[in-house]
Amino acid sequence: MGKLSDQELHNLAMNIVGNELEKNGYEFLGVNSEFKRDPQFVALKDKKLHFVIVRAIEYPHDPRDYDIAFLKSIKEHALKFNARTFYAGVGLANSADYEKPVMHGEEYVVNYESWQEI
């Protein structure tokens, strides 16, 4: 039982965001779970295309902070498809000790408020 890898943390964050999208009636047209391949979700709702960028953010970093320059390039790409762009930062921490990494077989806490439009 070791520390979750970056890919495992990413998959955990994607599951959290994917479940929320599904509950809100989004239809998935594309899902990319490969670490650092963007966007993670291409979804359709009300005949409108949505690109959703997902990031797993480990404590003590703020999951609401994002790289504006990077997301601007994704937004420009999305506009070519007349799509809206969203960022979903999912904060993850070891529930026993926030200073320790998220570990296999241990409880964790989630700091996630929802996606935000870019």
Stockholm file with secondary structure:
# STOCKHOLM 1.0

chainA/1-118         MGKLSDQELHNLAMNIVGNELEKNGYEFLGVNSEFKRDPQFVALKDKKLHFVIVRAIEYPHDPRDYDIAFLKSIKEHALKFNARTFYAGVGLANSADYEKPVMHGEEYVVNYESWQEI
#=GR chainA/1-118 SS CCBCCHHHHHHHHHHHHHHHHHHTTCEEEEECCSTTCSCSEEEEETTEEEEEEEEEEETTSCTTCCCHHHHHHHHHHHHHTTCEEEEEEEEEEESSCTTSCCBTTSCEEEECCCCEEC
#=GC SS_cons         CCBCCHHHHHHHHHHHHHHHHHHTTCEEEEECCSTTCSCSEEEEETTEEEEEEEEEEETTSCTTCCCHHHHHHHHHHHHHTTCEEEEEEEEEEESSCTTSCCBTTSCEEEECCCCEEC
//
